[in-house]
Amino acid sequence: MNKLQTLLDITKQLDQVLEEDAHTKNRDEVIERVNELIEKRGKLLETINPPFSDNEQKLGKNIVALNKQIQGKLNQLFNDLKLEMKQVKKQKKSNRSYMNPYENVKIADGMFMDSKN
């Protein structure tokens, strides 16, 4: 029972961390905290073994429901990260083309070949 309650508490903490709006400024901290909590949960899950009492089964159902919410929030965070990475990559490309607009020009202009022998 105690292990399941601890697991539920860690799961709730994880849900609360994911509820916070992860801006560019604090995103690293949020991701680091999420990783810590997921590692704790993983280690604790390995130690939990059946059989379970009725109360433990109720706690398990709560954990499963919270886990579904957490998975959706993690997917959203991942998608936001992917989108931001694409935007940064696009911005780098446009900045590079602004600094050197003729970088991709591959024309051999101004060359004359004399065909006389």
Long-range contacts (C-beta under 8 A, 24 or more apart in sequence): 1-53, 1-55, 1-56, 1-59, 3-44, 3-47, 3-48, 4-48, 4-52, 4-56, 4-59, 4-60, 4-63, 5-59, 6-44, 7-41, 7-44, 7-45, 7-48, 7-59, 7-63, 8-59, 8-62, 8-63, 8-66, 10-37, 10-40, 10-41, 10-44, 11-41, 11-63, 11-66, 11-67, 11-70, 12-66, 13-37, 14-38, 14-41, 14-70, 15-66, 15-69, 15-70, 15-73, 18-70, 18-73, 18-74, 18-77, 19-73, 22-77, 22-80, 24-84, 27-81, 30-77, 31-77, 34-74, 34-77
